[in-house]
């Protein structure tokens, strides 16, 4: 989705507000008309990004105090590259078992100990059924005073 070092060469205190806000795409298609001439037609579906957030995305931005609305309205699927498999439980039947997805990596904000506000950071993102949000996502961020509209 994003390279792990996307912000590596930014200032350790660069502004992250709205960095990935609403990042989605609407596909376009070539459709021939009656004369065989192709025309670019905009699709109607909004597609999210494919993949997962890298765990060290913000590791170089250690002096930031605010990550407001960084992923606001970002659509992406946490289940990409997770395999499902069949399992025979006590010979009573075959069940499809899917691995659980992790929407936000547990170490996403580990290096950002100076954060005071992450207001709206994940606002408007969809949390799929079976997806975990780690209970220790904010464990290193003891200076936080504003997490309003976080999700």
C-alpha positions, 0 to 999 in steps of 0.5 A: 500500500505505502512503502514503510519509509514513506516519511523517512526523509521528512523532517522529524516534526513535519505536519501529517494532518490529512496526509492520506485523507480520502485516498481512494480511486474510481476506476476508468474503463475504455468502452467502444461506441457504435463506430468502434472508437474507444472512450474513457468512461468513469466507473461508479464504484469507489475502490479502496487501497490494497494491502496493509499499513506498514508498522514503521510508517511513522518511525522517523517522525519522532518529534511530531505532536499531532497526527490529526485526520491522517487516515480519515476516510481512507478505504483499505482492506485488512484481509488482503494477503490473508489465506483461508484454509479448510480444517476438519474439526474432530472429524465432524465436518469441514469448516472454512477458517479465515485468519483475522486481519489487523487493521492498524499495526500494533507498532504504528505509533510506537516511536511517536511518544510526543503525540498529544493529539490524534483527533480524527486519525482513523475517522471514517475508515471501515472496520470489517467483521473479524478485524482486530484493533490492537489494545496496545495501539496507543500504549507508548503515547502517554502524552495524548490529550485529544483522541476525539473522533478517533474512529 
